[in-house]
Amino acid sequence: MPYRDLREYLQVLEEKGLLCHVKAEVDKDWEISAVCRQTFRTIPQERRPALMFDRIKGSDIPLVVGILGGSRAIYATALETNLEGVLEKWAQGQKNPLPPRMVESGPCQEVVHMGDEADIEMLPAPVWTVGQDPGPYHTSPFVFTRDPETRIQNVGVYRIQVKGPRKTGIMINPPRNMNQHIRKNEAQGRGTEVAVVFGTDPVIGLTAVTSFPYGTYELAVAGGIRGEPIEVVRCRTVDLEVPATAEIVVEGKIPCQGREPEGPFGEYGGYMGAPGNNPFMEITCITHRRNPIYQAFLSQMPPSESSCIKSIGREMEILRHLKENLSLPVRDVHLPDSGSATAILLISMEKQNRFQPLKAILGTWSLTMGTGKITIVVDDDIDIRDSFQVNWALSFRMQPAEDIHIVRGIDPITLDPSQPLKDGKKIPSPEQVSSKVGIDATRKHPFPAPSVPPKEHLEKVAAAWARYGIGEVKPKGK
């Protein structure tokens, strides 16, 4: 049976030792961010837990973070599989989507706050980059809107700034589907109805943060992954349907041409995202479960929950494309945290001819917008999740004049601060262009044998390591 809601999922994480309760009282305006950063910075990914802050100063609502992308094991658990089964789960959801099923009522509306009682400041949204963010931000809002022509809903994740009890700002990158809904509504002189959902069945969260072709309904993909439809209920004040078992739902409307200053905000690349004149939402209603749980993402400087979530989903997509669509002998694909799962792309392959590395580079660039500003292809004997081995391949299997390919006039990474300035100001995103570099760090001819002890000798020593009394050796793994 799939997880029915956030609470069932948290129980599974706890049983697997993947959830840590922070029982000390914490201050949401500085402490939560610092605790999360220390957790991601100091605990290796393979041992890193999700966090649940049980006691937040001034609030009786607990907060969970890292429950979708605290680690690769957590991500796989959210999909009810292991890492080897992640690609199959996503393929199942996209090939066999199941539309949501409408129900009359759900736990998400156990408590209803209408009008002036709908105070979004009741939610313990942290200040993430203290001294630079203008105030609290919601980092894990699953934002529902509807195409006014097709009536198909969309779910995305966008940063939401708290501006008062009944007002928020929303930053939506230009290519995102929600912007098309806003444009279509405003062409008819209408505002855009919005429902912001916090805390759901984890599959809903993972589909919400994933980019799909316009017109794909994320809840249908989530239903396909789960093997049964997502139950939804009608909102109280807007014409939208939301997951019935969600923890919290905030309803409201973006007025026609409603724009005002929003930001800055500490973004996924590790730098402050610039402020802008962005849409704002006026809140009409808040519904929630009794004793709700609030969910957040850790973004900002990698490693982060954002980089973990993006890396796994994008790696799977790129690997499938290179192997199935282009028939290339690719063994592994990796988007390291250091590049925020976006800028650096590593590919290992069992090369059969000299053209295949460049085909893999160009094939990836044609597939994914912005990803792979630096793309490196290595032989399959190189562990691309070991930066030392990648640097070794770059050092001794690549000649710069022959093996580096630069392409100009290509789509940029959103929020990349290295983008050029125009008249002293950042070029608006639709006008941005970038360049990319592809590096073929594979062997081009027969190489000498590596100068290391025989593999069987290394394995024999590793098996009897304790007898040498040198100390613990930490195994490397994906």
N, C-alpha and C positions, 0 to 999 in steps of 0.2 A: 504493500500500500504506500502511495506517495505521502509526503508530509502534508497534512491538511492545513497547517498554519505555522507561524513563526515559533510558537511555543513547543510544538512537537519536535521541530528541528533543533531548537536549543537543548532540549532534553537529550537528543541523540549526540550532539556535540559534547555535552557534559559527560555522557556515558563513555565516549571515546577519548576523554581527556583532552579535548580540543577547545574547551571553554574554561576561562579563568574568571572567577568572581572577584572583583575588587570591592572588598567590604569596608575599607576606610572611606570616610566622607571626603568628597572631592569638590573643588570649585570648578564649575563648568566654564568660567571665564578665563581660566589659564591652565588649570591642572590636568583636565582631561586630555588636552592636546599634548602636553609634555609627557604624560604617562604613556600615551599611545606611541609617541615618537621614540621614547626610550625602548619600548617593547619591540618595535619594528627594527630599531637600529642595533640592539644588543642581543636579541634572541635569534639564532639561525632560523631561516625560513622553515626548515623541516621540523623544528620543535616549537614554532611560534603558535600561541593560542589566540583565539578570539577573546575579547574582553567584555565583561558585563559589569558596569558600574552600578552597584546596588544602592548607594547612598550619595545623592547629589545635593549639595547645599542649596536650600531654597526650593527644592522640587521633590515631589513624591513619586516621580516617574523614573524608573531605571533606564539606562542607556546601554545598548549593545553596539559594538564596533568590531570589524574584522570578521564578521560571521559569514561573509561571502568570499573574501579574498585575504584572510589573514595568512593563509599558506595554501600550497597546492593541495594538500590533504583536505583542508576545509572546503576548497572549491569543489573537489570531487565528491565530498560528502553531501554538499548542497544538491548535487545532481544524482545522489543515491547510487554512486558507482565508485570505481577507482580511477586513477589517472589514465590507465589503458582504455577505459571504457568511455571517456569523456567525448571523444570524437563521434562514437556511435550514438551517444545520447543526443548530441546536437543534430546529427543527421536524421535521427528519428523524429525530432521535433519539427524540422524543416520539411521533411518529405511527407509527414502525416500530421499536419496541424489539426487541432481540435478546437472549434470555436467555443467561447465561454458559454456557460449555462446560466440563465437568469433564475434567481430565486427571490422569494418575497421579502426575506429579511436575513440579516446576518449579524454576527458579533460586532462588526465594525460600527454598528449604529446602536449599540446598547445605551450609550450616553450621547445626547444631542445638545449642542450649544448653538443657538440661532442669534443672528443680529449682533448687538453689542456684547453679548455673552461669548461670542466666538473670538477668543483671545489667543492668538498663536504664540504669544509670549509665555503661555503655560507650558510649552514644550521646552525641554532643557537643551536647546541648540547651543553648542559650545562656540567660543571664540577660538579659532584655530591658529591664526598667525597673530599673536598678541602684539599690539603696537602698530600693526600694518593693516589688518582687516578692519573695516569700519565698525564692526560689531559682530554679533552672532550670525552664523550661517548654517543652513541646512545642507548637508553634503550628500545625503542619501534619500532625496525625495523622488518617488516614482510619479512622474507628472503625466496625467492623462488629458488629452485633448481630442477633438474630433474634426475630421475633414468635413466641411459644411456641404460639399458636393457629393462625395461618395458615402458619407456617414460612417466611414471606417475610423475607429479610434486608433490612437497611437500612444505609446508609453515611452518616455525618455527620462534621462536623469540630467538635471541642470542645477547649477548652484543657485541657491535661493537666499537672499539677504533679508534678515528680519529688520523691518523699518518702523514697526509699531505694532500695537495689538491686532490691527486688522489690515495690515498692509505689508507686502513683501516685494522685493525686486527679483527679477529672474534674468540670468544671463544665458542666452541660447546661441550657440555658435551658428553662423550663417548657413552651413549645409544641413543642419538638423531639420527633421521633418516637421517639428512643431512650428517652425517659422513659416512653412507653407500654409499651415492652417491659419495662422495670424494674417498672412498676406491675403488669403482668399476671403476671410471675414472682413478685413478692412476695405477690400475692393468693393464690398457691398455696404460699407458704412456701419459694420457691426463690430462689437467687441468679441473676445474669445473666451468661452467658458473653460474653466480649468478645475481639475481635482488633483490634489497632491496627497499621495498615499505614503505612509511610513509603516514599515514592519509587515512583511508578507511571507507567505510560502517562499522559500529561497529561490526557486526556479523563476518566479516572477521577477525578482531582483536581477538575476543574471540575464534574462532576456531584455529587461529594461535598459541595461547598460550596453547592449550589443547593437551594432548598426545593421539594419536590414534594409532591403529595397523599399522605396516609398510604397505605401499601401499594404505592407505586411503588418498584421496585428500581432503584437508581441504576446498577448495573452493566448492566442491560438497556438503559437509556437510552444509556449510554456505548457499548454495542455497536451500537445503532442509529446513533449519530453516526459511529462508525468504519466501519460497513458490514459488520462481521463480529463474531462473539461474542468476549467477553473470556474467555480461558482461566483457570480457577480450579483450585486444589488444596485438599484438605481440610487443616485445621489438625491439629497433632499432639496437642493436649490439650483442645481445645474443639470443639463441634459446629458449626463454621462453615467456609465456603469463602472463600478470599482470592485475589487476582490472582496467578497463577503466576509472573509476571515481576517482581513487586515486589522492592524492595531489602531491606526489613526488615519482619518481622512479630513483634509482641509479643502473646502469648496470655495470657489470665487470666480472672478472675471477680470480679464485684462481689458480695460476700456479701449475703444477704437482710438488708435494713435496714442495710446497711453505709454509714454516713455519718460524716464527721468534718470538722473545719475545713479549708477550702481557700481559697487566695487571700490577699490581693488580687492583681490582675493588671492591667497596663496595657492597656486595651481599645481597640477600634476607634474610639471616639468621641473619643479623645485624653485621657481621664481614667482614673484608676484604678478598675477594677471592684471592687466591694465583696467582701470575703470572705463565705463562707457555709458552712453545714453540708451538704456535697455528697458524692456517692458516691466511694468509693475502690475501686481495683482491685488485687487480689493476683495477681502475675505467676507463671505456671506454666511458660512456655517462651518462648524467643526464637529465631527462625530468620532467616537472612539469606543473601544472596549472598556469595560470596568477594569481598573488597575492596568492601564496600557503600558506597553514597552515601546520605547523610542529607539529607532535605528539610525546610525550614522556611518559614513565611510571615512576612512583616513586617506586624504589625498596629500597635497603638498609635496615636499622633497621625497624622492624615492630612497629606499624601498617603502612602499605604501600598499594599502589595500587596493587602491586604484591600479597600480602597476601590476600587481599579481593577477587581478581579474582580467585586465586587458591582455596580459602576456599569454595566458592559457588559451583564451578564446581566439586571439589572432594567430597564435602559433598553429592551432588546429586548422583554422581556415586556410592559411598559407600552405601548410603541409599537404592538405587534401588537394588544393589547386595544383601544386607542382607535381604531385604524384599521379593524381587521377586525370586531370584535364590536360596536363602537358607531358605526361608519361616520362618524367625525369627520375633518375635513380637517387632521389633524395632520401636520406636516412633520418635526419632530424632538423628541426627549425627552432631557433631560440631568440626571444626578445628580452634581453637582460634588463634587470631593474635599473641599472645605471643609466640607461637610455629611456627611462619611464615607459618601457614596453612599447616604444614608438620609434625612437631615433636610430637605434642600432639593431640590425637584423643579422643573425648568424645562421648559415645554412651548411650542413655537412652532406656530402654526396659520394657515392661510389662511382666516380667519373668514368664514363666509357669513351668519351672523345673530348677534344679540346673546346668544343662549342657549348657544351652543356652548362658550365658555370655561368656564362653570360646569359644563356637562355633562362636560367633560374633567377638571375638578377632582374632581367627585364620583365619576366613573367610576374614576379612579385610586385614590381612597381606598377604594372598595368592593373593589378588586382586591388591593391589597397591604397587609399588616399592618404598621403602624408607619411605612411610607415616606411621605414628603411632609408632614412637620409644617408646612413652609412650601412651598406650591405656587403657582407663578407662571406665568401664561399670557401670552404676548406674540404680536405679529404675526409673520408669516413673514419679514419683512425684517430682523428682529433675530437676530443670531447668538447663540444661547443659550449657546455655549461661550466667549463673550467677556463677562466680568463687567461691563466698562465699558458695553457696549451694553444689557445687562439693567438696570443701574442707571439708564441714561438713559431706558429705557422706563418704569421705575417712577416716575421723577421727573416725566415729562411726558405720560404716557398713562393715568394712574390718578388717580382722586379717592377718597381714603380713605373718605368717608362712603357712597359708592355702590358701590365696587369691591372692598371687602375683606369676605370672608365667613368668619366664625369658627364652628366646630362644636365643641361640648363633648361630654364623655363618650364619647370615641373611644379606640381602642387606642393604646397608647404605643409609643415606640421603646424596645426593650430596652436597658437600661444607660444610659438618658438621665439624667444627674445632676440635671437641672432638675426631675425628678419630685418632687412634694411629699413631705415627711416626715410621719409619723404618730407622735405621742408621742415625737418626737425621733429616730425611726428610719425608715429607708426602708421604704415600704409593700412587702410581698411582691409579686412580679411579677404573680401572677394577680389581685391586687386593684387593680393600677394602672390608672388611666384618664388620658387626656390630652385635649388640645384641638388643633385644627389650624386653620391660616389659609390660605385660598385667595385669591389676588389676581388680578383681571382687569386686566392692564396692556396691553390692546389698545386701539386707537383706536375710539371710540364714534361718531364723526362725521367729516366731512371735515377734514383737517389741512392747515396750510400746508406748502409744500415744504420739505424739509430744507435748511439753509443750509450747503452744502458745494459744492466745485467739481464740474463735470460728471464723470460716471464715466469718460468717454473720456479726459478730461484727466488724471485720476488714473492711469489705466492707462498712458497715454503716458509720464508722468513716471516711473512705477515701472519700466517697461521700460528706461529710459535713466538709471536712478538713479546709476550709477557716475560719470557725467559731472559731477554736481553736487559730488562730493567731500565729502559730508556724513558718510558712514559707513554701516556695514551696517544694513540693515533686516531684522528677523526676520519671516518670513511667519507669519501665523496660520493654524491648521488644527485639525482635529478630532483 
